[in-house]
Amino acid sequence: MKIAVCLKRVPDTEMRFAVAPDGKSLDASGLKFDISDFDGYAVEVALRLNEQHGPGEVVAVALGPDALQETLRKALSMGVDRGVHLKADPVPFDGLSIAHALAAELKDQGFDLILFGRVATDTGNGTVGPMTAALLGLPCVTAISKLDLSGGQGTAQRELEGATETVTFPLPAVLTIDEGIARPRLPSLKGIMAAKKKPVESKSAALGTVQLTVDKLELPPERTGGRIVGEGPDAVPELVRLLHDEAKVL
Amino acid sequence: MAYTGVDFYHMDGLLSEEERAVRDTVRAWVDEHLMPIIGECYIEGRFPKQIIPGLAELGVLGANLPEEYGCAGLNNVAYGLIMQELERGDSGIRSFASVQGALVMYPIYSMGSDEQKQHWLPRLAQGKEIGCFGLTEPDFGSNPSGMITTAKETKDGWVLNGVKMWITNGSQATVAIIWAKTGAVDDPKSIRGFIVPTATKGYTAKDQKGKLSLRASDTSEIHLEDVRLPKDAILPKSGGIKSPLSCLTQARYGISWGAIGAAMACYDEALQYARQRIMFGKPIGATQIQQVRLADMLAEITKAQLLCHQLGRLKDAGTMTPQQVSLAKRNNVSMACDIAREARRLLGANGILAEYHSMRHMANLESVYTYEGTHDMHSLILGQEVTGHAAF
């Protein structure tokens, strides 16, 4: 099997964030970057499929600045065979523009599966996977939590609110991966050393027209402290009044 | 908040991509596999054996030895970072890895025959064999040349007799590197190393009970009573006290890094607590006394990081001296002891609970202060280096 995994380099969500002076982007100084969480699950799915279905190839494809090479290298250290770096700095916010670049890279390469994370942990749009599928004219199943392949056919499960949906699809296909399907492995130390010798091809990203731009980025307002309105049953009428008139939640 | 280490001087910029990746992968492994269980293991006084296959799979055991023996072939800075991350979890777990890599695999690698290397190193790297290092004796700690364990040559091999003490991994080891005199007891030149499978008749190990430190580590006393070994059990390139001391230089190098890990764990815990704990209507971190504590910790950790970084680069260049290692071990373990104690105090009453980590580190580091060359012995090694006079 030949599988492509599309990765995004995102800031580590455990860090403290600040808005850059332009008021539209994150201040990157002091931030650590890593593979987006759901994309990590996609890498794990690709590696397991490759292990189960005999020798094949897993290719990681990512779009972004030169620093992205470290992110690709992490995927290689987990066991991905080679990387493709589509150069773009800055990365546009417009998912369709990115999807054009990915589709141009992925078309006619004979991939049986093209995997994405369900959603990127920074922008949270979840659009690039389905848009790439549309541009390639391939079926797309989103947010899958279980996957089986046999006889050129795939079966995927999607967790819905209070229900599970089972979907069948032909190969090749585009899938976006939800958490819970397979916990991403840690790269082994030997894997990290081996990754140094694996190929990463770097080329310009053929981005589509950028139609969406970010106007403003704001952090949520600081939370203010609570207020004690009284104690015991006597305080209940005042509490109800405040919840009704001030907080407007009743 | 997840643990992110301490990097006040942007030391990450001095590390290569691989070195950072190695550090991050071991840090994630410690978060996932060690942190949830270490408190309980410590209280119960038990080494968590279940982590050995995971450590081996990760490639931690003998990580700076060559790939041809199934090791990861990392440089010494990456190796140091592994020790740092393991000791962020617990000194006992770092001790396990130090002994396996620096005190068992290293002497086989540097003093063993090709057959010994081919046979033992891959098994030790995979964690299929667990090793221990028998040098210290009940009456010979800082003065290992005085050892009284003997190896008498017979027509078909060797017979070992003696007692070794304070042996990390001693009870769970399947193989021991035992140092013994092949000549007279007053002849330190006759010290040689032996590879001793612990199932050999006459070899017994018993746990040392009552430890108030390194409780999640296996520490044992080893008795050797007419232990008969074949001729090829000897490490052919070993000879004299410098042989075991060369192993200790490797282990002390790792300890210098490990102590930074323990110190960073305590600083991180103290800083988070200082931000959250409200007393007199404000976080204790807003008081001058705790800020001084935290500033002292940050300064010492940053200095120790710079020390180890350069030491690692010297080791990779092949120019590191044992005295330089003494300086780093002495400085870093001492500063880690101080930081652990100050962190414990900053945590107030909570600081005595196993739920927090600082007191466990504080107690562990007292052993680290004393083992692998006591703090005082390293002072004397440095004193001898600069004055030319041995005071021991």
Contacts between the chains, C-beta under 8 A, distances in Angstrom:
chain1	res1	chain2	res2	distance
A	14	B	1	6.5
A	14	B	2	4.4
A	14	B	4	6.7
A	15	B	4	7.7
A	32	B	4	7.6
A	70	B	17	5.5
A	70	B	21	8.0
A	73	B	17	6.3
A	73	B	21	7.2
A	74	B	21	6.5
A	77	B	21	6.2
A	77	B	25	7.8
A	186	B	25	5.0
A	186	B	28	5.5
A	186	B	29	5.7
A	186	B	32	7.9
A	186	B	58	6.8
A	187	B	21	6.6
A	187	B	25	5.1
A	188	B	25	7.5
A	188	B	57	6.5
A	188	B	58	5.5
A	188	B	59	4.9
A	188	B	72	7.8
A	189	B	22	5.8
A	189	B	25	7.1
A	189	B	26	8.0
A	189	B	58	6.2
A	189	B	59	3.3
A	189	B	60	6.9
A	189	B	63	5.6
A	189	B	72	3.9
A	189	B	74	6.2
A	189	B	78	7.8
A	189	B	82	7.7
A	190	B	59	4.9
A	190	B	67	7.4
A	190	B	72	5.0
A	190	B	73	8.0
A	192	B	18	5.6
A	192	B	21	4.8
A	192	B	22	5.7
A	192	B	25	6.8
A	192	B	72	7.9
A	193	B	18	6.9
A	193	B	67	7.5
A	193	B	72	6.0
A	193	B	73	5.9
A	193	B	74	6.9
A	195	B	21	7.9
A	196	B	18	6.4
